[in-house]
Amino acid sequence: MIPKAESDQVSTGAVRVLIVDDHRLVAETIVAALSAEVGISVEIAVDIDSALERITQSGRYDVVMLDYDLPGSHSLDGLERMMAGNRGGVALFSGVANWNVVERALALGAAGFIPKTLPLKTVAHALRFIASGEVYVPADFAMSMGKGDGNSLGLKPREMKVLEFLNQGMQNKEIGREVGVEETIVKMDVKSICRKLGVRNRTQAVLAAREHRIV
């Protein structure tokens, strides 16, 4: 059964929201809660392709809530596809993304981060905030995660940056230019990363980082 908020369009001027999440129960729970909010119209798509098809058919959405952990979507490539297809207005919607992921998403132009643990009333506020052109990140999330202070695995801020570039397939010389250090320093950072992650090489380091949801 299609939720009422998905089938009945709110009058002109409503905030149009698209939830892209393969966990239908989660999406429908939010739709049911937001149906009580005046001026918000919500629809659901279960993957990137169907979301882009909806945008093609019905036009740009004011806000797209994109699940970070969608099947078939690697790292933030899904975010980039959705931002291009919807011309912005895309916020990460996740219960697993850490600050490093959120920070990279914001750097790419994401409209914000909406944790799945956020109270539904606050979700409505976040949607209106993003629809007005602002970027939303919960203050308590930013304060609790912090910036550039490493993580539970003991990685230093520069090592985190190096790891992110390793995840993008960049070579040591390229990473050095991006980070602003000599290639030899990058090699030392890679060795340190491998040691802290308990792996032997850069490929294994990237796989371990993805498993720990660091990148």
C-alpha positions as CSV (number, residue, x, y, z in Angstrom):
1,M,0.0,0.0,0.0
2,I,1.4,3.4,-1.0
3,P,1.5,5.9,2.0
4,K,-0.9,8.7,1.7
5,A,1.8,11.3,1.8
6,E,3.3,9.7,-1.3
7,S,0.1,9.5,-3.3
8,D,-1.5,12.8,-2.4
9,Q,0.4,15.9,-3.4
10,V,0.3,18.8,-1.0
11,S,-0.8,22.1,-2.5
12,T,1.6,24.3,-4.5
13,G,4.4,25.6,-2.4
14,A,5.0,22.3,-0.5
15,V,8.5,21.1,0.2
16,R,8.9,18.1,-2.2
17,V,11.0,15.4,-0.6
18,L,12.3,12.1,-2.1
19,I,13.6,9.4,0.3
20,V,16.0,7.0,-1.4
21,D,16.3,4.0,0.8
22,D,16.1,0.3,0.2
23,H,14.7,-0.3,3.7
24,R,11.1,0.4,2.8
25,L,9.9,0.1,6.4
26,V,12.2,3.0,7.5
27,A,11.1,5.1,4.6
28,E,7.4,4.5,5.1
29,T,7.7,5.2,8.8
30,I,9.1,8.6,8.0
31,V,6.5,9.2,5.4
32,A,3.7,8.3,7.9
33,A,5.2,10.8,10.4
34,L,5.7,13.6,7.9
35,S,2.2,13.2,6.6
36,A,1.0,15.1,9.7
37,E,3.3,18.0,8.8
38,V,1.7,20.8,6.7
39,G,3.5,21.7,3.6
40,I,5.7,18.6,3.1
41,S,5.2,16.1,0.3
42,V,7.2,12.9,0.4
43,E,7.9,10.1,-2.1
44,I,10.0,7.0,-1.9
45,A,12.6,5.4,-4.2
46,V,14.4,2.2,-3.4
47,D,17.6,2.8,-5.4
48,I,19.6,5.5,-7.3
49,D,18.2,4.5,-10.8
50,S,14.6,4.6,-9.8
51,A,15.2,7.9,-8.0
52,L,16.7,9.5,-11.1
53,E,13.8,8.2,-13.1
54,R,11.4,9.9,-10.7
55,I,13.3,13.2,-11.1
56,T,13.2,12.9,-14.9
57,Q,9.5,12.3,-14.8
58,S,8.4,14.8,-12.2
59,G,11.2,17.4,-11.9
60,R,13.6,18.5,-9.2
61,Y,12.9,17.7,-5.6
62,D,13.6,20.3,-2.9
63,V,15.3,17.7,-0.8
64,V,16.6,14.2,-1.5
65,M,17.3,12.1,1.6
66,L,19.8,9.6,0.3
67,D,20.8,6.5,2.3
68,Y,24.6,6.2,2.4
69,D,24.6,2.4,2.4
70,L,22.6,1.6,-0.7
71,P,23.4,-1.7,-2.4
72,G,25.3,-1.1,-5.6
73,S,26.5,2.3,-4.5
74,H,30.2,2.6,-3.5
75,S,31.3,5.3,-1.1
76,L,29.9,8.6,-2.2
77,D,29.4,7.9,-5.9
78,G,25.7,7.6,-5.3
79,L,25.7,11.1,-3.8
80,E,27.4,12.5,-6.8
81,R,25.0,10.9,-9.2
82,M,22.0,12.2,-7.2
83,M,23.4,15.7,-6.9
84,A,23.9,15.8,-10.7
85,G,20.5,14.4,-11.4
86,N,18.6,16.6,-9.0
87,R,20.8,19.7,-9.4
88,G,21.7,19.8,-5.7
89,G,19.5,19.5,-2.6
90,V,20.8,16.0,-1.6
91,A,21.4,15.2,2.0
92,L,23.0,12.0,3.4
93,F,20.5,10.0,5.3
94,S,22.3,7.4,7.4
95,G,22.7,5.6,10.7
96,V,26.3,4.5,10.0
97,A,28.1,7.4,8.3
98,N,30.9,8.9,10.5
99,W,32.2,12.4,10.5
100,N,34.9,11.7,7.9
101,V,32.2,10.5,5.4
102,V,29.9,13.5,6.3
103,E,32.8,15.9,5.9
104,R,33.7,14.6,2.4
105,A,30.0,14.6,1.4
106,L,29.7,18.3,2.4
107,A,32.9,19.1,0.5
108,L,31.3,17.5,-2.6
109,G,28.3,19.8,-2.2
110,A,25.8,17.8,-0.1
111,A,23.0,19.7,1.4
112,G,23.6,18.2,4.8
113,F,23.4,15.1,6.9
114,I,20.2,13.7,8.5
115,P,21.0,10.8,10.9
116,K,18.4,8.0,11.0
117,T,18.4,8.5,14.8
118,L,17.1,12.0,14.5
119,P,13.7,12.7,16.1
120,L,11.0,12.9,13.4
121,K,10.0,16.4,14.4
122,T,13.6,17.5,13.9
123,V,13.7,15.7,10.5
124,A,10.8,18.0,9.4
125,H,12.8,21.0,10.6
126,A,15.9,19.8,8.7
127,L,13.9,19.3,5.5
128,R,12.5,22.8,5.6
129,F,16.0,24.2,6.4
130,I,17.6,22.4,3.5
131,A,14.7,23.4,1.1
132,S,15.4,27.1,2.0
133,G,18.9,26.7,0.6
134,E,20.8,26.0,3.9
135,V,23.1,23.1,4.8
136,Y,21.9,21.0,7.8
137,V,24.2,19.1,10.2
138,P,23.0,18.3,13.7
139,A,25.0,20.3,16.2
140,D,25.4,17.5,18.6
141,F,26.7,15.2,15.9
142,A,29.3,17.6,14.8
143,M,30.4,18.2,18.4
144,S,30.5,14.5,19.4
145,M,32.4,13.4,16.3
146,G,34.7,16.3,16.1
147,K,37.0,17.2,13.2
148,G,40.6,16.0,12.6
149,D,41.1,14.2,15.9
150,G,41.6,10.7,14.5
151,N,39.3,7.8,15.3
152,S,39.0,4.7,17.4
153,L,41.7,3.0,15.4
154,G,44.3,5.6,16.3
155,L,44.7,7.2,12.8
156,K,46.0,10.7,12.8
157,P,44.3,13.5,10.8
158,R,46.8,13.4,8.0
159,E,46.6,9.6,7.9
160,M,42.8,9.9,7.6
161,K,43.3,12.2,4.6
162,V,45.9,9.8,3.0
163,L,43.5,6.9,3.5
164,E,40.7,8.8,1.8
165,F,42.9,9.4,-1.2
166,L,44.0,5.8,-1.2
167,N,40.3,4.9,-1.4
168,Q,40.1,7.1,-4.5
169,G,42.9,5.1,-6.2
170,M,45.5,7.9,-6.0
171,Q,49.2,7.1,-6.1
172,N,51.7,8.3,-3.4
173,K,53.0,11.2,-5.5
174,E,49.5,12.5,-6.2
175,I,48.5,12.2,-2.6
176,G,51.6,14.1,-1.6
177,R,50.6,17.0,-3.8
178,E,47.1,17.0,-2.4
179,V,48.2,16.8,1.3
180,G,51.2,19.1,0.8
181,V,54.0,16.7,1.8
182,E,56.8,14.8,0.1
183,E,56.2,11.4,-1.4
184,T,58.4,9.7,1.2
185,I,56.2,11.1,4.0
186,V,53.2,9.6,2.2
187,K,54.9,6.2,2.1
188,M,55.6,6.5,5.8
189,D,51.9,7.4,6.4
190,V,50.8,4.4,4.4
191,K,53.0,2.1,6.4
192,S,51.6,3.5,9.6
193,I,48.0,3.1,8.3
194,C,48.7,-0.5,7.4
195,R,50.1,-1.2,10.9
196,K,47.2,0.4,12.7
197,L,44.6,-1.4,10.5
198,G,46.5,-4.7,10.9
199,V,47.0,-5.2,7.1
200,R,50.0,-5.7,4.8
201,N,49.4,-3.3,1.9
202,R,47.5,-0.3,0.6
203,T,44.8,-2.4,-1.1
204,Q,44.1,-4.3,2.1
205,A,44.1,-1.0,4.0
206,V,41.3,0.4,1.7
207,L,39.3,-2.8,2.1
208,A,39.7,-2.6,5.9
209,A,38.8,1.1,6.0
210,R,35.6,0.3,4.1
211,E,34.8,-2.5,6.5
212,H,35.2,-0.1,9.4
213,R,33.2,2.5,7.5
214,I,36.1,5.0,7.7
215,V,35.8,5.8,4.0
